[in-house]
Amino acid sequence: MSKAILAFVEWVWQTFGILIRINAETYKFNAASGKDLERAGFRCEGGRPDAVVKNGVISATLM
């Protein structure tokens, strides 16, 4: 997944030159996705507690 994120981010910057920012979110409990986003240059700026419900479980997201 890490390679896909890197390729997508590169494509977005090249295709939409007017952008100044790309945002991403992941579930707080999904550390692997967070690491993939960090490798692609994203930084964690905070979280939203009780932001989503997945399989009946309320969870936080990281942004």
N, CA, C and O atoms as a GROMACS GRO file, in nm:
protein
  252
    1MET      N    1   0.083  -0.119   0.000
    1MET     CA    2   0.000   0.000   0.000
    1MET      C    3   0.087   0.125   0.000
    1MET      O    4   0.049   0.227  -0.058
    2SER      N    5   0.200   0.117   0.063
    2SER     CA    6   0.290   0.232   0.073
    2SER      C    7   0.327   0.286  -0.066
    2SER      O    8   0.328   0.407  -0.087
    3LYS      N    9   0.358   0.196  -0.160
    3LYS     CA   10   0.393   0.238  -0.295
    3LYS      C   11   0.275   0.303  -0.365
    3LYS      O   12   0.292   0.398  -0.441
    4ALA      N   13   0.156   0.252  -0.342
    4ALA     CA   14   0.036   0.308  -0.404
    4ALA      C   15   0.010   0.450  -0.353
    4ALA      O   16  -0.025   0.538  -0.432
    5ILE      N   17   0.027   0.472  -0.224
    5ILE     CA   18   0.007   0.605  -0.167
    5ILE      C   19   0.109   0.703  -0.224
    5ILE      O   20   0.074   0.814  -0.264
    6LEU      N   21   0.235   0.661  -0.228
    6LEU     CA   22   0.340   0.746  -0.285
    6LEU      C   23   0.311   0.783  -0.430
    6LEU      O   24   0.324   0.899  -0.469
    7ALA      N   25   0.271   0.684  -0.509
    7ALA     CA   26   0.240   0.708  -0.650
    7ALA      C   27   0.121   0.801  -0.665
    7ALA      O   28   0.121   0.890  -0.750
    8PHE      N   29   0.019   0.781  -0.583
    8PHE     CA   30  -0.100   0.866  -0.590
    8PHE      C   31  -0.068   1.010  -0.553
    8PHE      O   32  -0.110   1.103  -0.621
    9VAL      N   33   0.007   1.029  -0.444
    9VAL     CA   34   0.043   1.164  -0.400
    9VAL      C   35   0.125   1.234  -0.508
    9VAL      O   36   0.101   1.352  -0.537
   10GLU      N   37   0.220   1.165  -0.567
   10GLU     CA   38   0.301   1.224  -0.674
   10GLU      C   39   0.213   1.263  -0.793
   10GLU      O   40   0.228   1.372  -0.848
   11TRP      N   41   0.122   1.174  -0.832
   11TRP     CA   42   0.031   1.202  -0.943
   11TRP      C   43  -0.057   1.323  -0.913
   11TRP      O   44  -0.077   1.408  -1.000
   12VAL      N   45  -0.109   1.332  -0.791
   12VAL     CA   46  -0.195   1.445  -0.753
   12VAL      C   47  -0.120   1.576  -0.765
   12VAL      O   48  -0.171   1.672  -0.822
   13TRP      N   49   0.003   1.583  -0.711
   13TRP     CA   50   0.081   1.707  -0.718
   13TRP      C   51   0.109   1.746  -0.862
   13TRP      O   52   0.103   1.864  -0.897
   14GLN      N   53   0.139   1.648  -0.947
   14GLN     CA   54   0.169   1.678  -1.087
   14GLN      C   55   0.045   1.716  -1.166
   14GLN      O   56   0.053   1.800  -1.256
   15THR      N   57  -0.068   1.656  -1.134
   15THR     CA   58  -0.190   1.677  -1.211
   15THR      C   59  -0.265   1.803  -1.170
   15THR      O   60  -0.320   1.872  -1.255
   16PHE      N   61  -0.269   1.831  -1.042
   16PHE     CA   62  -0.345   1.944  -0.990
   16PHE      C   63  -0.250   2.043  -0.925
   16PHE      O   64  -0.245   2.053  -0.802
   17GLY      N   65  -0.177   2.116  -1.004
   17GLY     CA   66  -0.073   2.206  -0.956
   17GLY      C   67  -0.122   2.316  -0.864
   17GLY      O   68  -0.041   2.375  -0.792
   18ILE      N   69  -0.251   2.345  -0.864
   18ILE     CA   70  -0.304   2.453  -0.782
   18ILE      C   71  -0.318   2.412  -0.635
   18ILE      O   72  -0.338   2.498  -0.549
   19LEU      N   73  -0.309   2.286  -0.605
   19LEU     CA   74  -0.326   2.238  -0.467
   19LEU      C   75  -0.213   2.287  -0.377
   19LEU      O   76  -0.098   2.300  -0.419
   20ILE      N   77  -0.249   2.314  -0.254
   20ILE     CA   78  -0.149   2.350  -0.154
   20ILE      C   79  -0.143   2.248  -0.041
   20ILE      O   80  -0.055   2.255   0.045
   21ARG      N   81  -0.238   2.154  -0.041
   21ARG     CA   82  -0.245   2.060   0.071
   21ARG      C   83  -0.324   1.935   0.029
   21ARG      O   84  -0.421   1.943  -0.047
   22ILE      N   85  -0.280   1.819   0.079
   22ILE     CA   86  -0.353   1.694   0.063
   22ILE      C   87  -0.378   1.639   0.202
   22ILE      O   88  -0.285   1.631   0.283
   23ASN      N   89  -0.501   1.602   0.232
   23ASN     CA   90  -0.537   1.548   0.364
   23ASN      C   91  -0.563   1.398   0.355
   23ASN      O   92  -0.604   1.347   0.251
   24ALA      N   93  -0.540   1.331   0.466
   24ALA     CA   94  -0.571   1.189   0.476
   24ALA      C   95  -0.612   1.159   0.619
   24ALA      O   96  -0.570   1.227   0.713
   25GLU      N   97  -0.693   1.057   0.636
   25GLU     CA   98  -0.735   1.011   0.769
   25GLU      C   99  -0.719   0.861   0.776
   25GLU      O  100  -0.726   0.791   0.675
   26THR      N  101  -0.698   0.812   0.896
   26THR     CA  102  -0.695   0.668   0.918
   26THR      C  103  -0.757   0.639   1.054
   26THR      O  104  -0.766   0.726   1.140
   27TYR      N  105  -0.800   0.516   1.072
   27TYR     CA  106  -0.850   0.476   1.203
   27TYR      C  107  -0.736   0.479   1.304
   27TYR      O  108  -0.623   0.442   1.270
   28LYS      N  109  -0.763   0.520   1.423
   28LYS     CA  110  -0.658   0.528   1.526
   28LYS      C  111  -0.596   0.390   1.553
   28LYS      O  112  -0.477   0.380   1.580
   29PHE      N  113  -0.677   0.286   1.545
   29PHE     CA  114  -0.628   0.151   1.575
   29PHE      C  115  -0.550   0.090   1.458
   29PHE      O  116  -0.495  -0.020   1.472
   30ASN      N  117  -0.543   0.158   1.343
   30ASN     CA  118  -0.474   0.103   1.227
   30ASN      C  119  -0.335   0.167   1.212
   30ASN      O  120  -0.315   0.257   1.130
   31ALA      N  121  -0.243   0.121   1.293
   31ALA     CA  122  -0.108   0.178   1.296
   31ALA      C  123  -0.036   0.160   1.162
   31ALA      O  124   0.042   0.248   1.123
   32ALA      N  125  -0.059   0.050   1.092
   32ALA     CA  126   0.009   0.026   0.964
   32ALA      C  127  -0.028   0.132   0.862
   32ALA      O  128   0.058   0.180   0.789
   33SER      N  129  -0.155   0.170   0.856
   33SER     CA  130  -0.196   0.275   0.762
   33SER      C  131  -0.134   0.409   0.799
   33SER      O  132  -0.095   0.486   0.711
   34GLY      N  133  -0.126   0.436   0.927
   34GLY     CA  134  -0.063   0.559   0.972
   34GLY      C  135   0.083   0.566   0.931
   34GLY      O  136   0.131   0.670   0.888
   35LYS      N  137   0.154   0.454   0.943
   35LYS     CA  138   0.295   0.448   0.903
   35LYS      C  139   0.310   0.467   0.751
   35LYS      O  140   0.401   0.535   0.706
   36ASP      N  141   0.219   0.407   0.674
   36ASP     CA  142   0.221   0.424   0.529
   36ASP      C  143   0.203   0.571   0.492
   36ASP      O  144   0.273   0.622   0.404
   37LEU      N  145   0.110   0.638   0.558
   37LEU     CA  146   0.088   0.780   0.530
   37LEU      C  147   0.210   0.864   0.568
   37LEU      O  148   0.245   0.958   0.496
   38GLU      N  149   0.273   0.831   0.680
   38GLU     CA  150   0.394   0.904   0.721
   38GLU      C  151   0.505   0.887   0.619
   38GLU      O  152   0.577   0.982   0.588
   39ARG      N  153   0.521   0.765   0.566
   39ARG     CA  154   0.624   0.740   0.464
   39ARG      C  155   0.598   0.821   0.337
   39ARG      O  156   0.691   0.854   0.264
   40ALA      N  157   0.470   0.852   0.312
   40ALA     CA  158   0.433   0.930   0.193
   40ALA      C  159   0.442   1.080   0.219
   40ALA      O  160   0.411   1.160   0.131
   41GLY      N  161   0.484   1.119   0.339
   41GLY     CA  162   0.503   1.260   0.369
   41GLY      C  163   0.393   1.325   0.451
   41GLY      O  164   0.400   1.445   0.479
   42PHE      N  165   0.293   1.250   0.489
   42PHE     CA  166   0.186   1.305   0.571
   42PHE      C  167   0.233   1.314   0.716
   42PHE      O  168   0.315   1.234   0.761
   43ARG      N  169   0.181   1.412   0.789
   43ARG     CA  170   0.210   1.428   0.932
   43ARG      C  171   0.079   1.421   1.009
   43ARG      O  172  -0.022   1.474   0.965
   44CYS      N  173   0.082   1.356   1.123
   44CYS     CA  174  -0.036   1.350   1.208
   44CYS      C  175  -0.055   1.485   1.277
   44CYS      O  176   0.034   1.532   1.348
   45GLU      N  177  -0.170   1.546   1.256
   45GLU     CA  178  -0.198   1.677   1.315
   45GLU      C  179  -0.299   1.670   1.429
   45GLU      O  180  -0.327   1.771   1.494
   46GLY      N  181  -0.352   1.553   1.452
   46GLY     CA  182  -0.449   1.540   1.560
   46GLY      C  183  -0.547   1.428   1.530
   46GLY      O  184  -0.528   1.349   1.437
   47GLY      N  185  -0.650   1.422   1.609
   47GLY     CA  186  -0.748   1.317   1.593
   47GLY      C  187  -0.887   1.364   1.626
   47GLY      O  188  -0.908   1.472   1.681
   48ARG      N  189  -0.982   1.280   1.591
   48ARG     CA  190  -1.122   1.305   1.625
   48ARG      C  191  -1.174   1.185   1.703
   48ARG      O  192  -1.191   1.078   1.645
   49PRO      N  193  -1.198   1.200   1.832
   49PRO     CA  194  -1.249   1.088   1.911
   49PRO      C  195  -1.392   1.056   1.870
   49PRO      O  196  -1.469   1.144   1.832
   50ASP      N  197  -1.426   0.930   1.878
   50ASP     CA  198  -1.563   0.885   1.848
   50ASP      C  199  -1.611   0.936   1.714
   50ASP      O  200  -1.725   0.982   1.702
   51ALA      N  201  -1.527   0.928   1.612
   51ALA     CA  202  -1.558   0.985   1.480
   51ALA      C  203  -1.628   0.888   1.387
   51ALA      O  204  -1.701   0.930   1.297
   52VAL      N  205  -1.606   0.759   1.405
   52VAL     CA  206  -1.660   0.660   1.311
   52VAL      C  207  -1.713   0.539   1.386
   52VAL      O  208  -1.677   0.512   1.501
   53VAL      N  209  -1.800   0.467   1.318
   53VAL     CA  210  -1.849   0.339   1.369
   53VAL      C  211  -1.816   0.234   1.265
   53VAL      O  212  -1.861   0.244   1.150
   54LYS      N  213  -1.740   0.135   1.302
   54LYS     CA  214  -1.705   0.027   1.210
   54LYS      C  215  -1.736  -0.106   1.279
   54LYS      O  216  -1.684  -0.135   1.386
   55ASN      N  217  -1.819  -0.186   1.216
   55ASN     CA  218  -1.861  -0.314   1.272
   55ASN      C  219  -1.919  -0.298   1.412
   55ASN      O  220  -1.898  -0.382   1.499
   56GLY      N  221  -1.992  -0.190   1.433
   56GLY     CA  222  -2.058  -0.165   1.561
   56GLY      C  223  -1.968  -0.111   1.670
   56GLY      O  224  -2.011  -0.095   1.784
   57VAL      N  225  -1.842  -0.082   1.636
   57VAL     CA  226  -1.747  -0.030   1.735
   57VAL      C  227  -1.718   0.117   1.704
   57VAL      O  228  -1.682   0.152   1.592
   58ILE      N  229  -1.734   0.202   1.804
   58ILE     CA  230  -1.704   0.344   1.790
   58ILE      C  231  -1.554   0.363   1.805
   58ILE      O  232  -1.493   0.313   1.900
   59SER      N  233  -1.494   0.436   1.712
   59SER     CA  234  -1.350   0.454   1.712
   59SER      C  235  -1.311   0.596   1.675
   59SER      O  236  -1.392   0.672   1.622
   60ALA      N  237  -1.187   0.629   1.704
   60ALA     CA  238  -1.131   0.760   1.671
   60ALA      C  239  -1.060   0.753   1.537
   60ALA      O  240  -1.023   0.646   1.489
   61THR      N  241  -1.041   0.869   1.477
   61THR     CA  242  -0.959   0.879   1.357
   61THR      C  243  -0.841   0.972   1.385
   61THR      O  244  -0.846   1.058   1.472
   62LEU      N  245  -0.736   0.951   1.307
   62LEU     CA  246  -0.618   1.040   1.313
   62LEU      C  247  -0.609   1.111   1.182
   62LEU      O  248  -0.634   1.054   1.075
   63MET      N  249  -0.572   1.239   1.190
   63MET     CA  250  -0.560   1.319   1.068
   63MET      C  251  -0.421   1.375   1.058
   63MET      O  252  -0.390   1.446   0.963
   0.00000   0.00000   0.00000
